[in-house]
Amino acid sequence: GVAGAGAVGAARVPEPASPPQARAPQPQTRIDDEAVATIVHRMDVLATASELLLDEPVFNETVAVRRCARLLAAELADWAFIDLTGPNTGASGQAGGAAGAAPVLNRQVVMGPDDEHSVEAARTLQELHPAAGTLPYDVFATRQSALRPHVDSLDELGNAADGVPVCAKIGATSLLSVPVEDGDRCLGAITLASGGEYGPFDLMDLGVVQRLGRYLALVIRAARLYRRRAEVADSLQASLLPRALPAIPGATVAARYLTATHGADVGGDFYDVFRVGDGWGLVLGDVCGKGEDAAAVTATARHCMRLAARWKSRPGEILGIANEALLDEDRFVTAIMAGLEMAPERVTVSLGTAGHPPAIVVRADGVIRSASRGGVPLGLFDDFEAGLDTIDLGVGDTLILHSDGVLEACDHARLEFGQERLLEALAGHAGGTPEEMLGAVEQALLEFCDGDLRDDVSMVALRVDPPTLA
């Protein structure tokens, strides 16, 4: 028989693989490039504002306000208004802080487009101080910021002198106003208006300007404190100088005092003109350092020389007495004194120097010479000895005494004005009046250092006059 066939197992067909599970699409946050650019721009505005407001070594309120308004009108708005109270206004905005007094808000600056029509409008609006009921005034009074993306009332900024609403005059369609406050006092308000290049203001704009308002308030507060201190220093400084120069028969005398532009302390320079026996004395000195302590030493030195001149007539002796009085002080003083013996058409000058720059003589014909220097500063040593010299002056000759602040004034490259430039300025005005000569030196000095004096400057000049006809 035929062998039976074995059972054959059926082949298992694999099931087709299921397609891979597709991932559900994830939501992607698409960053709006325009929004990022806007944020970066706002941050740049704040950074620029910080640099502009804090750039000055001495806080200046006027400069800070104008810089702030110019930046805002250039970067965030078509128009910028800054209105402030006076420095004597109380925390509530009331003048002098008196209860019941109406708050006063004065317009400081208006910045807008630079076309002719806008410039004229800005000049007109500069004189329009915010009245009660206007947006800037209400923001100042309530210390609450205000945002008007779309202007509903044209009266928000008040009316111009011609009766036209300010909003209509400048084409404002969006407004923003924030208080200028430092956390303690509200000093005013910053108001922005747009209607052309810049779109409606939003909360981001509001936040930026609020921060800038705080920056400006801090700078203004510092500037006002600095100014008050400077005013006190100026008053004290004035008390250390003669109120008026006496008339000297046969001569003309003039003086100049320039205060350093940095710092609010009392300077150490002084000068004086007084009787010495039958003649006259000119004194000019410089106390080491600044401030109240230096002012006390200045007063001691000046009045001591005046008092000593009642008993002594020679500059060396008078300086010696001043040296004894200053030995117990912790500051030294450089000084120069000129004793004048008056005669018709001639003056004999006896000079005493205590570590001070030498006197300068400008002859009527333009020839210039410096007197000998010498001596040590007052208040350092018991065995003081002044440097002495004698000079004869004729008609038209001028004697110049000056402090080291003239020679050491620097330009931006730290180059000093120096003796040569001083002599050039004097030579150019030889034969002029003492006032003209000192004015020429002052002008040359300020031009050289661009008005930035690092030290006080004092000068005294005396010219021998021709005899007057009876």
C-alpha positions as a Markdown table, in Angstrom:
| # | Residue | x | y | z |
|---|---|---|---|---|
| 1 | Gly | 0.0 | 0.0 | 0.0 |
| 2 | Val | 0.9 | 3.5 | -0.4 |
| 3 | Ala | 2.1 | 5.1 | 2.7 |
| 4 | Gly | -0.3 | 7.7 | 4.0 |
| 5 | Ala | 0.8 | 11.3 | 3.6 |
| 6 | Gly | 1.7 | 13.1 | 6.8 |
| 7 | Ala | -0.4 | 16.1 | 7.9 |
| 8 | Val | 0.9 | 19.4 | 6.6 |
| 9 | Gly | 0.7 | 22.4 | 9.1 |
| 10 | Ala | -0.9 | 25.5 | 7.6 |
| 11 | Ala | 1.5 | 28.5 | 7.3 |
| 12 | Arg | 0.5 | 31.5 | 9.5 |
| 13 | Val | 0.3 | 34.7 | 7.5 |
| 14 | Pro | 1.5 | 37.6 | 9.6 |
| 15 | Glu | -1.0 | 40.5 | 10.1 |
| 16 | Pro | 0.0 | 43.7 | 8.4 |
| 17 | Ala | 1.7 | 46.1 | 10.8 |
| 18 | Ser | -0.4 | 49.0 | 11.9 |
| 19 | Pro | 0.8 | 52.3 | 10.8 |
| 20 | Pro | 2.8 | 54.3 | 13.4 |
| 21 | Gln | 0.5 | 56.4 | 15.6 |
| 22 | Ala | 0.6 | 60.0 | 14.4 |
| 23 | Arg | 1.4 | 62.6 | 17.1 |
| 24 | Ala | -1.2 | 65.1 | 17.8 |
| 25 | Pro | 0.0 | 68.5 | 16.6 |
| 26 | Gln | 1.4 | 70.5 | 19.6 |
| 27 | Pro | 0.4 | 74.2 | 19.8 |
| 28 | Gln | 3.4 | 76.3 | 19.0 |
| 29 | Thr | 3.7 | 79.7 | 20.5 |
| 30 | Arg | 4.6 | 82.0 | 17.7 |
| 31 | Ile | 6.5 | 85.0 | 18.9 |
| 32 | Asp | 5.4 | 88.2 | 17.4 |
| 33 | Asp | 8.5 | 89.9 | 16.1 |
| 34 | Glu | 6.8 | 93.3 | 16.2 |
| 35 | Ala | 5.9 | 92.9 | 19.8 |
| 36 | Val | 9.5 | 91.9 | 20.7 |
| 37 | Ala | 10.8 | 94.9 | 18.9 |
| 38 | Thr | 8.3 | 97.1 | 20.8 |
| 39 | Ile | 9.4 | 95.7 | 24.1 |
| 40 | Val | 13.1 | 96.2 | 23.2 |
| 41 | His | 12.5 | 99.7 | 22.1 |
| 42 | Arg | 10.8 | 100.6 | 25.4 |
| 43 | Met | 13.7 | 99.1 | 27.3 |
| 44 | Asp | 16.1 | 101.1 | 25.2 |
| 45 | Val | 14.1 | 104.3 | 26.0 |
| 46 | Leu | 14.4 | 103.6 | 29.8 |
| 47 | Ala | 18.1 | 102.9 | 29.5 |
| 48 | Thr | 18.7 | 106.0 | 27.5 |
| 49 | Ala | 16.7 | 108.1 | 30.0 |
| 50 | Ser | 18.9 | 106.8 | 32.8 |
| 51 | Glu | 22.0 | 107.8 | 31.0 |
| 52 | Leu | 20.7 | 111.2 | 30.0 |
| 53 | Leu | 19.4 | 112.1 | 33.5 |
| 54 | Leu | 22.4 | 110.8 | 35.4 |
| 55 | Asp | 25.1 | 111.9 | 33.0 |
| 56 | Glu | 25.9 | 115.2 | 34.7 |
| 57 | Pro | 28.4 | 115.2 | 37.6 |
| 58 | Val | 26.2 | 117.9 | 39.1 |
| 59 | Phe | 22.4 | 117.5 | 38.9 |
| 60 | Asn | 20.8 | 120.2 | 36.9 |
| 61 | Glu | 17.0 | 120.4 | 37.0 |
| 62 | Thr | 16.5 | 122.4 | 33.8 |
| 63 | Val | 18.9 | 120.2 | 31.8 |
| 64 | Ala | 17.2 | 117.0 | 33.1 |
| 65 | Val | 13.7 | 118.2 | 32.3 |
| 66 | Arg | 14.6 | 119.2 | 28.8 |
| 67 | Arg | 16.5 | 116.0 | 28.1 |
| 68 | Cys | 13.5 | 113.9 | 29.3 |
| 69 | Ala | 11.0 | 115.8 | 27.2 |
| 70 | Arg | 13.2 | 115.7 | 24.1 |
| 71 | Leu | 13.6 | 111.9 | 24.5 |
| 72 | Leu | 9.9 | 111.2 | 24.9 |
| 73 | Ala | 8.9 | 113.4 | 22.0 |
| 74 | Ala | 11.5 | 111.6 | 19.8 |
| 75 | Glu | 10.8 | 108.0 | 20.8 |
| 76 | Leu | 7.3 | 107.6 | 22.3 |
| 77 | Ala | 5.0 | 110.5 | 21.3 |
| 78 | Asp | 4.4 | 113.4 | 19.0 |
| 79 | Trp | 4.2 | 115.8 | 21.9 |
| 80 | Ala | 5.7 | 115.9 | 25.4 |
| 81 | Phe | 4.7 | 118.3 | 28.2 |
| 82 | Ile | 6.4 | 118.5 | 31.6 |
| 83 | Asp | 4.8 | 120.5 | 34.4 |
| 84 | Leu | 6.4 | 121.0 | 37.8 |
| 85 | Thr | 5.8 | 122.6 | 41.1 |
| 86 | Gly | 8.3 | 125.1 | 42.6 |
| 87 | Pro | 11.1 | 124.0 | 44.9 |
| 88 | Asn | 9.2 | 125.3 | 48.0 |
| 89 | Thr | 6.0 | 123.4 | 47.4 |
| 90 | Gly | 4.9 | 121.1 | 50.2 |
| 91 | Ala | 4.3 | 117.3 | 49.8 |
| 92 | Ser | 0.7 | 117.9 | 48.9 |
| 93 | Gly | 1.6 | 120.3 | 46.1 |
| 94 | Gln | 0.6 | 123.3 | 48.1 |
| 95 | Ala | 2.9 | 126.4 | 47.8 |
| 96 | Gly | 5.0 | 126.5 | 50.9 |
| 97 | Gly | 3.1 | 123.5 | 52.3 |
| 98 | Ala | 0.5 | 125.8 | 53.8 |
| 99 | Ala | -2.8 | 124.2 | 54.5 |
| 100 | Gly | -5.6 | 125.3 | 52.2 |
| 101 | Ala | -3.3 | 127.0 | 49.6 |
| 102 | Ala | -4.1 | 126.1 | 46.0 |
| 103 | Pro | -1.6 | 123.8 | 44.4 |
| 104 | Val | 0.4 | 125.5 | 41.7 |
| 105 | Leu | 1.7 | 123.7 | 38.6 |
| 106 | Asn | 4.0 | 125.5 | 36.1 |
| 107 | Arg | 4.8 | 124.4 | 32.6 |
| 108 | Gln | 8.5 | 123.8 | 32.2 |
| 109 | Val | 8.9 | 122.5 | 28.7 |
| 110 | Val | 6.9 | 121.5 | 25.6 |
| 111 | Met | 8.5 | 119.4 | 22.9 |
| 112 | Gly | 6.8 | 118.5 | 19.6 |
| 113 | Pro | 7.5 | 118.0 | 15.9 |
| 114 | Asp | 10.2 | 120.3 | 14.4 |
| 115 | Asp | 8.0 | 121.7 | 11.5 |
| 116 | Glu | 7.4 | 125.5 | 11.6 |
| 117 | His | 3.8 | 125.2 | 12.6 |
| 118 | Ser | 4.5 | 122.9 | 15.5 |
| 119 | Val | 7.5 | 125.0 | 16.7 |
| 120 | Glu | 5.3 | 128.0 | 16.9 |
| 121 | Ala | 2.6 | 126.0 | 18.7 |
| 122 | Ala | 5.1 | 124.7 | 21.3 |
| 123 | Arg | 6.2 | 128.3 | 21.9 |
| 124 | Thr | 2.6 | 129.3 | 22.6 |
| 125 | Leu | 1.8 | 126.3 | 24.8 |
| 126 | Gln | 5.0 | 126.9 | 26.8 |
| 127 | Glu | 3.2 | 129.8 | 28.5 |
| 128 | Leu | 0.0 | 127.9 | 29.1 |
| 129 | His | 0.2 | 126.5 | 32.7 |
| 130 | Pro | -2.1 | 123.6 | 33.6 |
| 131 | Ala | -5.3 | 124.7 | 35.3 |
| 132 | Ala | -7.5 | 122.7 | 37.6 |
| 133 | Gly | -9.6 | 120.2 | 35.7 |
| 134 | Thr | -7.1 | 119.5 | 33.0 |
| 135 | Leu | -5.5 | 116.1 | 32.7 |
| 136 | Pro | -2.0 | 117.1 | 33.8 |
| 137 | Tyr | -3.3 | 119.0 | 36.8 |
| 138 | Asp | -5.6 | 116.2 | 37.9 |
| 139 | Val | -2.8 | 113.6 | 37.6 |
| 140 | Phe | -0.6 | 115.8 | 39.7 |
| 141 | Ala | -3.3 | 116.5 | 42.3 |
| 142 | Thr | -4.4 | 112.9 | 42.7 |
| 143 | Arg | -1.0 | 111.2 | 42.0 |
| 144 | Gln | -2.8 | 108.8 | 39.8 |
| 145 | Ser | -1.7 | 108.0 | 36.2 |
| 146 | Ala | -4.2 | 108.4 | 33.4 |
| 147 | Leu | -4.4 | 106.6 | 30.0 |
| 148 | Arg | -6.6 | 107.8 | 27.2 |
| 149 | Pro | -6.1 | 105.5 | 24.2 |
| 150 | His | -8.7 | 107.6 | 22.4 |
| 151 | Val | -9.4 | 111.2 | 23.3 |
| 152 | Asp | -13.1 | 111.6 | 24.1 |
| 153 | Ser | -13.0 | 115.3 | 25.1 |
| 154 | Leu | -10.9 | 117.9 | 23.4 |
| 155 | Asp | -10.7 | 119.8 | 26.7 |
| 156 | Glu | -8.4 | 117.3 | 28.4 |
| 157 | Leu | -5.4 | 119.7 | 28.0 |
| 158 | Gly | -7.3 | 122.9 | 28.4 |
| 159 | Asn | -7.7 | 125.7 | 25.8 |
| 160 | Ala | -5.0 | 127.8 | 24.2 |
| 161 | Ala | -4.9 | 131.6 | 24.5 |
| 162 | Asp | -7.0 | 131.9 | 21.3 |
| 163 | Gly | -9.7 | 129.6 | 22.8 |
| 164 | Val | -8.9 | 126.6 | 20.7 |
| 165 | Pro | -8.6 | 123.3 | 22.6 |
| 166 | Val | -5.0 | 122.3 | 22.9 |
| 167 | Cys | -5.9 | 118.8 | 21.8 |
| 168 | Ala | -7.3 | 120.2 | 18.6 |
| 169 | Lys | -4.4 | 122.6 | 18.1 |
| 170 | Ile | -1.8 | 119.7 | 18.2 |
| 171 | Gly | -4.0 | 117.0 | 16.7 |
| 172 | Ala | -4.0 | 114.8 | 19.7 |
| 173 | Thr | -6.0 | 111.6 | 19.5 |
| 174 | Ser | -4.4 | 109.7 | 22.4 |
| 175 | Leu | -3.1 | 110.9 | 25.7 |
| 176 | Leu | -1.1 | 109.6 | 28.6 |
| 177 | Ser | -0.1 | 111.4 | 31.8 |
| 178 | Val | 1.8 | 110.2 | 34.9 |
| 179 | Pro | 2.9 | 111.9 | 38.1 |
| 180 | Val | 6.5 | 112.9 | 38.7 |
| 181 | Glu | 6.9 | 111.6 | 42.2 |
| 182 | Asp | 9.7 | 110.3 | 44.3 |
| 183 | Gly | 7.6 | 108.3 | 46.8 |
| 184 | Asp | 7.4 | 111.1 | 49.2 |
| 185 | Arg | 6.3 | 114.1 | 47.2 |
| 186 | Cys | 4.6 | 114.7 | 43.9 |
| 187 | Leu | 6.6 | 117.3 | 42.0 |
| 188 | Gly | 4.5 | 117.5 | 38.8 |
| 189 | Ala | 3.3 | 115.5 | 35.8 |
| 190 | Ile | 4.6 | 114.2 | 32.4 |
| 191 | Thr | 2.0 | 114.2 | 29.7 |
| 192 | Leu | 2.3 | 112.7 | 26.2 |
| 193 | Ala | 0.1 | 113.2 | 23.2 |
| 194 | Ser | 0.0 | 111.4 | 19.9 |
| 195 | Gly | -2.1 | 111.6 | 16.8 |
| 196 | Gly | 0.2 | 111.1 | 13.9 |
| 197 | Glu | 3.3 | 108.9 | 13.7 |
| 198 | Tyr | 2.6 | 107.1 | 17.0 |
| 199 | Gly | -0.4 | 104.9 | 17.5 |
| 200 | Pro | -2.7 | 104.9 | 20.5 |
| 201 | Phe | -0.9 | 104.6 | 23.8 |
| 202 | Asp | -1.2 | 101.3 | 25.7 |
| 203 | Leu | -0.4 | 99.9 | 29.1 |
| 204 | Met | 3.2 | 99.2 | 28.1 |
| 205 | Asp | 3.7 | 102.9 | 27.3 |
| 206 | Leu | 2.1 | 103.8 | 30.6 |
| 207 | Gly | 4.5 | 101.6 | 32.5 |
| 208 | Val | 7.6 | 103.0 | 30.7 |
| 209 | Val | 6.6 | 106.6 | 31.4 |
| 210 | Gln | 5.7 | 105.9 | 35.0 |
| 211 | Arg | 9.2 | 104.6 | 35.6 |
| 212 | Leu | 10.7 | 107.6 | 33.8 |
| 213 | Gly | 8.6 | 109.9 | 36.0 |
| 214 | Arg | 10.2 | 108.3 | 39.1 |
| 215 | Tyr | 13.7 | 108.7 | 37.6 |
| 216 | Leu | 13.0 | 112.4 | 36.8 |
| 217 | Ala | 11.6 | 113.0 | 40.3 |
| 218 | Leu | 14.7 | 111.7 | 42.0 |
| 219 | Val | 17.0 | 113.8 | 39.8 |
| 220 | Ile | 14.9 | 116.9 | 40.5 |
| 221 | Arg | 14.9 | 116.3 | 44.2 |
| 222 | Ala | 18.7 | 115.9 | 44.2 |
| 223 | Ala | 19.1 | 119.0 | 42.1 |
| 224 | Arg | 17.0 | 121.1 | 44.4 |
| 225 | Leu | 18.8 | 119.8 | 47.5 |
| 226 | Tyr | 22.1 | 120.6 | 45.8 |
| 227 | Arg | 21.0 | 124.1 | 44.8 |
| 228 | Arg | 19.9 | 124.9 | 48.3 |
| 229 | Arg | 23.2 | 123.8 | 49.6 |
| 230 | Ala | 25.0 | 125.8 | 46.9 |
| 231 | Glu | 23.0 | 128.9 | 47.9 |
| 232 | Val | 24.0 | 128.5 | 51.5 |
| 233 | Ala | 27.6 | 128.1 | 50.4 |
| 234 | Asp | 27.4 | 131.2 | 48.2 |
| 235 | Ser | 26.0 | 133.2 | 51.1 |
| 236 | Leu | 28.7 | 132.1 | 53.4 |
| 237 | Gln | 31.3 | 132.7 | 50.7 |
| 238 | Ala | 30.0 | 136.3 | 50.1 |
| 239 | Ser | 30.4 | 137.0 | 53.9 |
| 240 | Leu | 34.1 | 136.1 | 53.6 |
| 241 | Leu | 34.7 | 138.7 | 50.8 |
| 242 | Pro | 34.4 | 142.5 | 51.0 |
| 243 | Arg | 31.0 | 143.8 | 50.1 |
| 244 | Ala | 32.6 | 146.6 | 48.0 |
| 245 | Leu | 36.1 | 147.7 | 47.2 |
| 246 | Pro | 37.2 | 151.0 | 48.8 |
| 247 | Ala | 38.2 | 153.9 | 46.5 |
| 248 | Ile | 41.9 | 154.4 | 46.5 |
| 249 | Pro | 43.0 | 158.0 | 45.5 |
| 250 | Gly | 45.3 | 157.9 | 42.5 |
| 251 | Ala | 44.4 | 154.3 | 41.6 |
| 252 | Thr | 41.7 | 152.1 | 40.2 |
| 253 | Val | 41.1 | 148.7 | 41.7 |
| 254 | Ala | 38.9 | 145.8 | 40.6 |
| 255 | Ala | 38.4 | 142.2 | 41.7 |
| 256 | Arg | 36.9 | 138.9 | 40.3 |
| 257 | Tyr | 35.7 | 135.8 | 42.1 |
| 258 | Leu | 34.6 | 132.8 | 40.1 |
| 259 | Thr | 33.1 | 129.8 | 42.0 |
| 260 | Ala | 34.1 | 126.3 | 41.0 |
| 261 | Thr | 31.4 | 124.6 | 38.9 |
| 262 | His | 31.8 | 121.3 | 40.8 |
| 263 | Gly | 30.6 | 120.8 | 44.3 |
| 264 | Ala | 28.5 | 123.0 | 46.6 |
| 265 | Asp | 31.0 | 123.6 | 49.3 |
| 266 | Val | 32.4 | 127.0 | 50.4 |
| 267 | Gly | 35.6 | 127.8 | 48.6 |
| 268 | Gly | 38.9 | 128.7 | 50.3 |
| 269 | Asp | 39.8 | 131.8 | 48.2 |
| 270 | Phe | 39.6 | 135.2 | 49.7 |
| 271 | Tyr | 40.8 | 138.8 | 48.9 |
| 272 | Asp | 40.6 | 142.1 | 50.7 |
| 273 | Val | 41.6 | 145.8 | 50.3 |
| 274 | Phe | 42.2 | 147.9 | 53.4 |
| 275 | Arg | 44.1 | 150.8 | 54.9 |
| 276 | Val | 47.7 | 150.1 | 56.1 |
| 277 | Gly | 49.1 | 153.1 | 58.0 |
| 278 | Asp | 49.3 | 156.0 | 55.6 |
| 279 | Gly | 48.9 | 153.6 | 52.6 |
| 280 | Trp | 46.8 | 150.7 | 51.4 |
| 281 | Gly | 47.1 | 146.9 | 51.4 |
| 282 | Leu | 45.9 | 144.3 | 49.0 |
| 283 | Val | 45.6 | 140.7 | 50.2 |
| 284 | Leu | 44.7 | 137.6 | 48.3 |
| 285 | Gly | 44.9 | 134.1 | 49.7 |
| 286 | Asp | 43.8 | 130.5 | 49.3 |
| 287 | Val | 43.0 | 128.1 | 52.2 |
| 288 | Cys | 43.7 | 124.4 | 51.6 |
| 289 | Gly | 40.4 | 122.5 | 51.1 |
| 290 | Lys | 36.8 | 123.5 | 51.0 |
| 291 | Gly | 33.7 | 123.4 | 53.2 |
| 292 | Glu | 32.7 | 124.9 | 56.5 |
| 293 | Asp | 36.1 | 124.2 | 58.2 |
| 294 | Ala | 38.0 | 125.9 | 55.4 |
| 295 | Ala | 35.6 | 128.9 | 55.6 |
| 296 | Ala | 36.4 | 129.3 | 59.3 |
| 297 | Val | 40.1 | 129.3 | 58.5 |
| 298 | Thr | 39.5 | 131.8 | 55.7 |
| 299 | Ala | 37.7 | 134.2 | 58.1 |
| 300 | Thr | 40.6 | 133.8 | 60.6 |
| 301 | Ala | 43.2 | 134.6 | 58.0 |
| 302 | Arg | 41.5 | 137.5 | 56.4 |
| 303 | His | 40.4 | 139.3 | 59.6 |
| 304 | Cys | 43.8 | 138.6 | 61.3 |
| 305 | Met | 45.6 | 140.4 | 58.5 |
| 306 | Arg | 43.1 | 143.3 | 58.7 |
| 307 | Leu | 43.7 | 143.6 | 62.5 |
| 308 | Ala | 47.5 | 143.2 | 62.2 |
| 309 | Ala | 47.5 | 146.1 | 59.7 |
| 310 | Arg | 46.5 | 148.5 | 62.5 |
| 311 | Trp | 49.9 | 148.0 | 64.2 |
| 312 | Lys | 52.2 | 146.8 | 61.4 |
| 313 | Ser | 52.7 | 148.2 | 58.0 |
| 314 | Arg | 55.1 | 145.8 | 56.3 |
| 315 | Pro | 53.6 | 142.8 | 54.5 |
| 316 | Gly | 56.2 | 140.4 | 55.9 |
| 317 | Glu | 55.3 | 141.4 | 59.4 |
| 318 | Ile | 51.5 | 141.2 | 58.8 |
| 319 | Leu | 51.8 | 137.8 | 57.2 |
| 320 | Gly | 54.0 | 136.7 | 60.2 |
| 321 | Ile | 51.2 | 137.6 | 62.7 |
| 322 | Ala | 48.7 | 135.7 | 60.5 |
| 323 | Asn | 51.0 | 132.7 | 60.5 |
| 324 | Glu | 51.1 | 132.6 | 64.4 |
| 325 | Ala | 47.3 | 132.7 | 64.5 |
| 326 | Leu | 47.0 | 129.8 | 62.0 |
| 327 | Leu | 49.5 | 127.5 | 63.6 |
| 328 | Asp | 46.7 | 125.7 | 65.7 |
| 329 | Glu | 44.5 | 125.2 | 62.6 |
| 330 | Asp | 44.7 | 121.9 | 60.7 |
| 331 | Arg | 44.8 | 123.7 | 57.3 |
| 332 | Phe | 47.5 | 125.8 | 55.7 |
| 333 | Val | 47.0 | 129.0 | 53.8 |
| 334 | Thr | 48.9 | 130.5 | 50.8 |
| 335 | Ala | 48.7 | 134.2 | 50.6 |
| 336 | Ile | 50.2 | 137.3 | 49.0 |
| 337 | Met | 50.1 | 140.9 | 50.3 |
| 338 | Ala | 50.9 | 144.1 | 48.5 |
| 339 | Gly | 51.6 | 147.2 | 50.7 |
| 340 | Leu | 51.0 | 150.4 | 48.7 |
| 341 | Glu | 52.8 | 153.7 | 49.3 |
| 342 | Met | 50.9 | 156.3 | 47.3 |
| 343 | Ala | 52.6 | 159.2 | 45.6 |
| 344 | Pro | 51.6 | 161.5 | 42.7 |
| 345 | Glu | 51.8 | 159.5 | 39.5 |
| 346 | Arg | 53.7 | 156.7 | 41.3 |
| 347 | Val | 53.0 | 153.8 | 43.7 |
| 348 | Thr | 55.7 | 151.8 | 45.5 |
| 349 | Val | 54.6 | 148.3 | 46.1 |
| 350 | Ser | 56.1 | 146.1 | 48.9 |
| 351 | Leu | 55.2 | 142.5 | 48.3 |
| 352 | Gly | 55.1 | 139.7 | 50.8 |
| 353 | Thr | 54.5 | 136.1 | 49.6 |
| 354 | Ala | 53.6 | 133.0 | 51.6 |
| 355 | Gly | 53.9 | 130.1 | 49.1 |
| 356 | His | 51.5 | 131.8 | 46.7 |
| 357 | Pro | 51.7 | 132.4 | 42.9 |
| 358 | Pro | 53.7 | 135.6 | 42.3 |
| 359 | Ala | 52.2 | 139.0 | 41.5 |
| 360 | Ile | 52.2 | 140.2 | 37.9 |
| 361 | Val | 53.0 | 143.7 | 36.7 |
| 362 | Val | 51.6 | 144.8 | 33.3 |
| 363 | Arg | 53.3 | 148.0 | 32.2 |
| 364 | Ala | 51.5 | 150.7 | 30.3 |
| 365 | Asp | 53.6 | 149.9 | 27.2 |
| 366 | Gly | 52.7 | 146.2 | 27.3 |
| 367 | Val | 55.8 | 144.9 | 29.0 |
| 368 | Ile | 54.9 | 142.2 | 31.6 |
| 369 | Arg | 57.0 | 140.9 | 34.5 |
| 370 | Ser | 56.4 | 138.6 | 37.4 |
| 371 | Ala | 57.5 | 139.4 | 40.9 |
| 372 | Ser | 59.7 | 137.0 | 42.7 |
| 373 | Arg | 57.9 | 134.2 | 44.5 |
| 374 | Gly | 58.9 | 132.7 | 47.9 |
| 375 | Gly | 58.0 | 132.1 | 51.4 |
| 376 | Val | 56.2 | 129.1 | 52.9 |
| 377 | Pro | 52.4 | 128.8 | 53.4 |
| 378 | Leu | 50.9 | 130.2 | 56.6 |
| 379 | Gly | 50.1 | 127.9 | 59.5 |
| 380 | Leu | 52.9 | 125.3 | 58.9 |
| 381 | Phe | 56.0 | 126.4 | 60.8 |
| 382 | Asp | 56.9 | 128.6 | 63.8 |
| 383 | Asp | 59.9 | 130.2 | 62.1 |
| 384 | Phe | 57.9 | 131.7 | 59.2 |
| 385 | Glu | 59.6 | 134.0 | 56.7 |
| 386 | Ala | 57.8 | 135.6 | 53.8 |
| 387 | Gly | 59.2 | 136.1 | 50.3 |
| 388 | Leu | 59.8 | 139.8 | 49.8 |
| 389 | Asp | 60.0 | 142.0 | 46.7 |
| 390 | Thr | 59.6 | 145.7 | 45.8 |
| 391 | Ile | 58.1 | 147.1 | 42.6 |
| 392 | Asp | 57.6 | 150.7 | 41.4 |
| 393 | Leu | 54.5 | 151.4 | 39.4 |
| 394 | Gly | 54.0 | 154.4 | 37.1 |
| 395 | Val | 50.9 | 155.8 | 35.4 |
| 396 | Gly | 49.1 | 153.2 | 33.5 |
| 397 | Asp | 50.9 | 150.3 | 35.1 |
| 398 | Thr | 48.8 | 147.5 | 36.6 |
| 399 | Leu | 49.5 | 145.1 | 39.5 |
| 400 | Ile | 47.7 | 141.7 | 39.3 |
| 401 | Leu | 47.2 | 139.3 | 42.2 |
| 402 | His | 45.6 | 135.9 | 41.5 |
| 403 | Ser | 45.0 | 132.5 | 43.0 |
| 404 | Asp | 46.3 | 129.2 | 41.7 |
| 405 | Gly | 42.8 | 128.4 | 40.4 |
| 406 | Val | 43.7 | 130.5 | 37.3 |
| 407 | Leu | 46.9 | 128.6 | 36.5 |
| 408 | Glu | 45.5 | 125.1 | 37.3 |
| 409 | Ala | 42.2 | 125.4 | 35.3 |
| 410 | Cys | 42.1 | 122.4 | 32.9 |
| 411 | Asp | 40.5 | 121.7 | 29.5 |
| 412 | His | 38.9 | 118.4 | 28.6 |
| 413 | Ala | 42.4 | 116.9 | 27.9 |
| 414 | Arg | 43.5 | 117.9 | 31.4 |
| 415 | Leu | 45.9 | 120.5 | 30.0 |
| 416 | Glu | 46.4 | 123.4 | 32.4 |
| 417 | Phe | 45.7 | 127.0 | 31.5 |
| 418 | Gly | 49.1 | 127.9 | 32.9 |
| 419 | Gln | 51.2 | 131.1 | 33.3 |
| 420 | Glu | 51.8 | 131.6 | 29.6 |
| 421 | Arg | 48.1 | 131.8 | 28.6 |
| 422 | Leu | 47.5 | 134.1 | 31.6 |
| 423 | Leu | 50.2 | 136.5 | 30.4 |
| 424 | Glu | 48.9 | 136.4 | 26.8 |
| 425 | Ala | 45.4 | 137.4 | 28.0 |
| 426 | Leu | 46.8 | 140.3 | 30.0 |
| 427 | Ala | 49.2 | 141.5 | 27.3 |
| 428 | Gly | 46.3 | 141.7 | 24.9 |
| 429 | His | 44.6 | 144.3 | 27.2 |
| 430 | Ala | 47.6 | 146.2 | 28.4 |
| 431 | Gly | 46.6 | 149.8 | 29.1 |
| 432 | Gly | 43.0 | 148.8 | 29.7 |
| 433 | Thr | 41.1 | 149.3 | 32.9 |
| 434 | Pro | 41.6 | 146.7 | 35.7 |
| 435 | Glu | 38.0 | 145.6 | 35.1 |
| 436 | Glu | 38.7 | 145.1 | 31.4 |
| 437 | Met | 41.9 | 143.1 | 32.1 |
| 438 | Leu | 40.3 | 140.8 | 34.6 |
| 439 | Gly | 37.3 | 140.4 | 32.3 |
| 440 | Ala | 39.7 | 139.3 | 29.5 |
| 441 | Val | 41.4 | 136.8 | 31.8 |
| 442 | Glu | 38.0 | 135.4 | 32.9 |
| 443 | Gln | 36.8 | 135.1 | 29.2 |
| 444 | Ala | 40.0 | 133.3 | 28.1 |
| 445 | Leu | 39.8 | 131.0 | 31.2 |
| 446 | Leu | 36.2 | 130.0 | 30.7 |
| 447 | Glu | 36.7 | 129.5 | 26.9 |
| 448 | Phe | 39.8 | 127.3 | 27.6 |
| 449 | Cys | 38.0 | 125.0 | 30.1 |
| 450 | Asp | 34.6 | 125.3 | 28.4 |
| 451 | Gly | 33.1 | 126.8 | 31.6 |
| 452 | Asp | 34.1 | 123.9 | 33.7 |
| 453 | Leu | 36.1 | 125.3 | 36.6 |
| 454 | Arg | 37.5 | 122.7 | 39.0 |
| 455 | Asp | 38.6 | 125.2 | 41.6 |
| 456 | Asp | 37.7 | 128.7 | 42.7 |
| 457 | Val | 39.4 | 131.6 | 41.0 |
| 458 | Ser | 40.1 | 135.0 | 42.6 |
| 459 | Met | 41.9 | 138.0 | 41.1 |
| 460 | Val | 42.6 | 141.6 | 42.2 |
| 461 | Ala | 44.0 | 144.3 | 39.9 |
| 462 | Leu | 45.2 | 147.8 | 40.7 |
| 463 | Arg | 46.2 | 150.4 | 38.1 |
| 464 | Val | 47.9 | 153.7 | 38.7 |
| 465 | Asp | 45.8 | 156.5 | 37.3 |
| 466 | Pro | 47.0 | 159.7 | 35.7 |
| 467 | Pro | 46.6 | 162.9 | 37.8 |
| 468 | Thr | 43.2 | 164.6 | 37.5 |
| 469 | Leu | 43.0 | 168.2 | 36.4 |
| 470 | Ala | 41.8 | 170.5 | 39.2 |
